[in-house]
């Protein structure tokens, strides 16, 4: 299973390389935006590392009062963050809850996510940058307004947080690959193997991907193979990636020119739609 710290470290490395490339190209605007994202990612890394470190604790409890599994007492926003980091793409609350139940301890309900998104925006506007990361909506590629049905992480690049016409399918395939990798890792490293919830989640992804479902000798569906899911998802992803990336990149460039820092995270207000439509023309 993908570790959130490992994923953040990879993101930090990618951002640093992107900053070097932007600076070399003389794109100071792009380099500045990437540096802001890098600072957010580094704060998120520090926060996750601190959460994993045991606190200077009172005396060890008796066995019958053993502490809950690591992470089970984390706030809801931390649960959502971990699920999104595993998926690596914007996701709806129902999927986020499903990923959490499949791979992480603790309780998370979809009802918590509605108020959580409002709380995140209020927190940012009252004290911008005080948190290492914020949960924010995806942005529609055309009007740059919030897609409130999809949640992202502020430390992701604008390109990753924008949703274009092909993005739902691209993100679905990306999520399928990440879930299949996590299931495969659990099967290889965990004594008990992947959880039933994880297998059901992978199955729900696989049934909507051509050639992801195995067939046995009688022609019926056989046991699910994570590697087959990865191969099938990647084959379709290769078809859509370039076009989707181009749409997202163009929208991200417009967002950097048209929107303030807060709007780049939480979307343009509806009153700005006419202006943005003109800028796009």
N, C-alpha and C positions, 0 to 999 in steps of 0.2 A: 504494500500500500504506500502510496506517495505521502511522504512526510511533509507537513506544512513548512517546517524550517528549511528542508531541502529545496522545496519549490520556491520559497522566498530567496534563498541564496542564488538559485539559478536566475530568478528575475533580476536580482541586484547585479549579477554579472552581465546579463544582457543589456541592462540599462547603462552600465558603465561603458560597454562597447559602443552602444548607440550614441552616447554623449561624445565619445572620441570621434566617431564618424561625422556627427553634426558639426563639431568644432572644426574638424579638418575641412569640411565643405563650406565653412563660413556661415552656417545657418545658426545665428545666435539665438533667434527666437525658439527654434526647435531645441537647441541645447539647454536653454533656460527651463523650458517645460519639462524636459527629461530630468534635469537636476532636481526639480521639485518632486517628481515621481520617485527619484532615487532616495531623497530624504524620507519620503513617506514609507518606502519599502524598508529602509534601514530601521526606522522607528518601529515598524510592524515586526521586524525580525527581533529587535530587542525585547518587545513586549511578549512575544511568544517564548523567547528563551527564558525570560523571567517567570512566565507562567509554568514552565516545565521544571524550574529549579525548586527543590523542596525548601520551604521556609524554615527559619530557626524555630523549632517547634517545641510544644510542651512535651512532657514525658510520653513515651510510646504507649498507645492504648493496648488494652488486653486484646487477645486474638478475636474475641467475639465482637469487639468494637473497632475492627480494622477499618481503615479509611476506604472510601469509595474508590473505584477505578479511576486512574488518572484522567482528568478532564471532565469527569461526570458532574463536577460542581461549578464548571465554568459558566459565565453569563451566556445568555442566548446569542448575543452578537458574536461571541467567540465560537460557538457551535456552528453558526452560519458561515463564519469566515473559514473554518476548517473544511466544511463541506464544499464551499466554492473553490478553495485552493485545490482540493482533490479533483474537482470537475475541470477546472481551468477554463471556464466559460460562463457567461451570464446564465442564470437559471431561475426558474419559477419557484415559488415557495414550496409547492408540493414535491418537486424533485429534490430541493435542498433537504427537506425533512426526510425523504427516502434515502438519500445518501448518508445523512447523519445516522439514521437508524441502522443502516447496513454496516457502517464502518467505525462508528464512534460511540463511546459511552455517554450516558446522560439523556435527559429528555428534551425534546424540541417539538413544538407544535406549530402548524402553519398559522394559527391564530395570533401567535406572538410576533410574527414577521410583519404584519400590517402596521402595528404601532411602533415596531422597532425601526422601520424605515423613516417614519416621521420623526422619531427621536434622534436619529442620526443626523438628519438635516438641521434640526433645531440646535443640536450640539455644535455642529460645524459653524452655523451662522452666529452663535453666541461666542464661540471661541475657536476661530479657524486654525486648524493644524494642531490643536491640543492633543488629539488622539493620534496614535500611530497609523490608523487607517479608519475609513468610514465605509459603511455599506450604503451604496447609492444605486439609483436606477440606471438601467441601460439607456442609451440615447438613440432616438430615431435618426437614421442617416440623412433624411431629407430636411426635416425641420429642426433637428437637434433638440427636440422636446423629450421629456422623460418617458420611457417605456416602463410604466410602473409595475407591469406584470413580471419584469425580469430584474434580478438583483445582481449587482457587480461589486467590486472592491475598488476603492479609490486609488490604491497603489498600482492597479493595472493601467496600461497605456490607454489613451483615448481610442486608438484603433481597436483594442480588445473590448472596449465598453460600448462601441457603436454597433447598431444592428441595422444591416442592410437587407435587401430582398433575399439573398442567399444565406444570410447569417444564421437563421434558425436551424437550417439543415446542417450547416458547417459546425455549429456549436453542438448539435445533437451527436454528430459523428465524433467530434472531439471528446465529448463526455463519454460516449460509448467506449472509446479507446482507453480513456483514463480509468473507467470503471473496470474494464477487462484486465488492465494491467494490475489494478489493486486486487482483484479476485485471484489473478495468477500468483501474485506475490504472497497472498494469504495461503494459497494452496501449497506453495513451496516452503514457506517459513513458519507458519503457525501449526502447532501440533493438532489443533482441532479443525484446521482448514477454514475456508471462507464460511461466513455465517449464512443461514438460509435466506435472510433478508438480502444479503449481497448477491446471492445466486438468482433470486427472484428479480432483483433490480437489473442485473445483467441480461436476464432473459427478456425483460420488457424492452430493453434497448435492441437486442439482437433480432427480435421478430420483425422489426421495421427496417432491417438492413439486408439488402439482397446478398445471398450466399453466406450469411452469418450463421444460419442454423444448420447443424450437421444432419445427415441422413444415414440411417442404418441400412442394413442389407435388404430389409423388407420395404424400404422406401418411406418409412415413417421417421419422425424427428427423433434423433438420438440425444446422447448426453452433450451438454453445451461445452464447447472448447473455447476458452478465453482467447487463445492465439488465433483461432479461426475468426472470431469476432473482430479482433484487431486488424487482421489482414483484409477482411471484407470492408470494414469501416474506412480503413486507410485508402483502399482502392477507389471508393466513391469520393472520399475527401479530396483526393488528388485532382478530381475532375472539377471541383467547385472552388478550390482554395484561391487560385490566382484572381478570378473575377471578384470573389468576395473581398479579398484583401485590397484590391484596387478601390472598390466602393468605400470600404471603411477608411482607407488612407485619405481619400478625397474629403470625406466628411470630417475626419479629424483635423485636416488642414483648415477647413472652414471654421471649425469650432475654436481653434486656437486664435484665429483672426477676429472672430465675431463675439466670443463669449468671455466673460470674466472667469476667474478661478472657480467661484462657487457654481456658476452655470455649467462649467465644464464637468463638474461632478454631478450636479442634480438636475441639469437640463435647462434649456431656455424657457422663459415664461411664454405663455400663449400670446402676450402682447408683442413679443418679438418675432412672431411667425412671419409677418409681412416683410419685415426687414431681411430676415434670413432667406425668404423665398426670392427676394430681389438680388441678394448677394450670390445666390446659387445660379441665377439666370445668366 
